[in-house]
Amino acid sequence: MNAAKKTPGAVRVLLVLQGFLGLGAIAGGLALLTDPSGELLGMPASAMVRMPFHSFAVPGLLLLFVFGVLPLLVLYGLWKQPQWAWSYALTPFKERHAAWSFSLYIGFGQIIWIMVQTYMWNMVSLIHVFYMSLGMLIQILTLLPEVQRYFILDGRAERS
């Protein structure tokens, strides 16, 4: 953990955004698993026309784990910076804590998720704009120089 370094404001905002995304996706994913028709969340039946699934159960599982559990894991990694030796196999950025890379991945994933959703539904709503913006904001914050500097490893970390 970067105990000697003061946590920049941008890192704190990034932590909040990862938490917001994760908790919201867990709630949404559980709602879609509880009611795979999507009615509980007010999903239009027309949304199913272009989808490769017959219900919202599979998207609910993806939402729950990919955008619910993973962002919370990334949040923990960004906050505590544990030395997960396995995580460096999943990032080309060996000089920074792997959670920094995972934050980029979550941002990209969120943008792709919303793009696919708007394509499948053949519509754009305010919630799509909000969550697309959230993915882009996660990207922007993660790429800020002060955030990148904060997650530079100090040489004590195990890299494999």
Number of C-alpha atoms within 10 A of each C-alpha: 16 14 8 6 8 8 14 12 11 16 20 14 14 22 21 13 19 27 20 16 22 25 18 16 23 23 15 22 26 18 19 25 20 14 16 19 18 21 13 12 12 8 13 11 12 11 18 17 12 12 16 9 11 11 18 23 20 16 17 24 19 17 25 24 16 19 25 25 19 19 27 21 17 25 23 16 21 25 17 13 20 14 17 15 12 11 16 20 12 11 16 10 13 16 16 19 27 29 26 23 24 22 27 20 18 21 26 16 15 24 21 14 19 20 16 13 18 16 14 16 17 12 10 13 8 8 10 17 14 12 16 20 16 19 26 17 16 25 20 15 21 22 16 12 10 15 20 17 12 18 21 16 18 11 8 7 16 11 17 10
